[in-house]
Amino acid sequence: MGSHINKDGQFQSDKYPTCPAGKVPLSVKDRTAQDLLWTYAQRRREVDPEFADDLEKALRAEGFESVGAHFCCGNREPWDRLSQIQFRCRGCGKIFTGEQIRTRGR
């Protein structure tokens, strides 16, 4: 077993031992987790729109910038990564470079 798997086979954080087994502690301050948390907010929007709005607000307060709704069609789902530099919009299927996405298609 890995060092983060407890005797019951569940994930257990060693850095945050009071975090319940099976839970993963993520912080809106952690730059490596911010895009994942943003995606999670989008997926939870149908179930709990207030949670999604609050999580987005907290991420923005920590400096995270997302393109939000896609500039090409208004889709709010994550972009599909095709390669290191190419992404496809899940809404309209158009392909853009990372630079085009960062600059909102300009």
C-alpha positions in Angstrom: 0.0 0.0 0.0 1.1 3.6 -0.6 1.9 5.8 2.3 -1.4 7.6 1.9 -3.6 4.5 2.1 -4.8 3.6 5.6 -5.4 0.1 6.9 -9.0 0.2 5.6 -7.8 0.9 2.1 -8.9 4.5 2.1 -6.9 7.6 1.3 -5.6 9.4 4.4 -3.8 12.7 4.3 -0.5 12.7 6.2 -0.2 16.5 6.1 -3.8 16.9 7.5 -4.4 13.9 9.7 -7.7 15.3 11.1 -9.1 15.3 7.6 -11.5 12.3 7.4 -10.3 9.2 5.6 -11.5 9.2 2.0 -11.5 13.0 1.8 -8.8 15.1 -0.1 -7.9 18.4 1.5 -7.7 21.1 -1.2 -7.2 24.8 -0.7 -8.4 27.7 -2.9 -4.9 29.2 -2.1 -3.1 26.2 -3.7 -2.3 27.3 -7.3 -2.0 23.7 -8.4 -5.6 22.9 -7.2 -7.4 26.1 -8.4 -8.2 24.9 -11.9 -9.5 21.6 -10.4 -11.7 23.4 -7.9 -13.0 25.7 -10.7 -14.0 22.6 -12.7 -15.6 21.1 -9.6 -17.7 24.3 -9.1 -19.0 24.0 -12.7 -19.9 20.4 -12.2 -21.7 21.1 -8.9 -23.6 24.1 -10.4 -26.8 22.1 -11.2 -26.9 20.6 -7.8 -25.9 23.7 -5.7 -25.6 26.9 -7.7 -24.9 29.0 -4.5 -21.9 26.7 -3.6 -20.6 27.0 -7.2 -20.9 30.8 -7.1 -19.2 31.0 -3.7 -16.3 28.7 -4.7 -15.7 30.7 -7.9 -15.7 33.9 -5.8 -13.2 32.5 -3.3 -11.0 31.3 -6.2 -11.1 34.7 -7.8 -10.2 36.4 -4.5 -7.1 34.3 -4.5 -6.1 35.5 -7.9 -7.4 32.6 -10.1 -8.5 33.7 -13.5 -10.7 31.5 -15.7 -12.1 32.3 -19.1 -15.5 31.7 -17.5 -18.0 31.1 -20.2 -16.3 30.3 -23.5 -15.9 33.4 -25.7 -16.9 31.3 -28.8 -20.3 30.0 -27.7 -20.9 30.6 -24.0 -20.3 27.0 -22.9 -19.2 26.8 -19.2 -17.7 23.3 -19.3 -13.9 22.8 -19.2 -12.0 22.8 -22.5 -10.9 19.4 -23.8 -7.1 19.3 -24.1 -6.0 18.0 -27.5 -2.3 18.6 -27.1 0.1 20.8 -25.1 -1.2 23.9 -27.0 -4.6 22.9 -28.5 -8.0 22.8 -26.8 -11.5 22.1 -28.1 -14.6 23.8 -26.9 -17.1 21.2 -25.6 -19.9 23.5 -26.7 -19.2 24.2 -30.4 -16.3 21.9 -31.2 -14.0 24.7 -32.3 -10.3 24.3 -31.7 -8.1 27.0 -30.1 -4.6 27.5 -28.8 -3.9 28.1 -25.2 -2.9 31.7 -26.1 -6.2 32.3 -27.9 -8.1 31.1 -24.8 -6.0 33.2 -22.4 -6.7 36.3 -24.6 -10.3 35.4 -25.2 -9.9 34.8 -28.9 -8.3 38.1 -29.7 
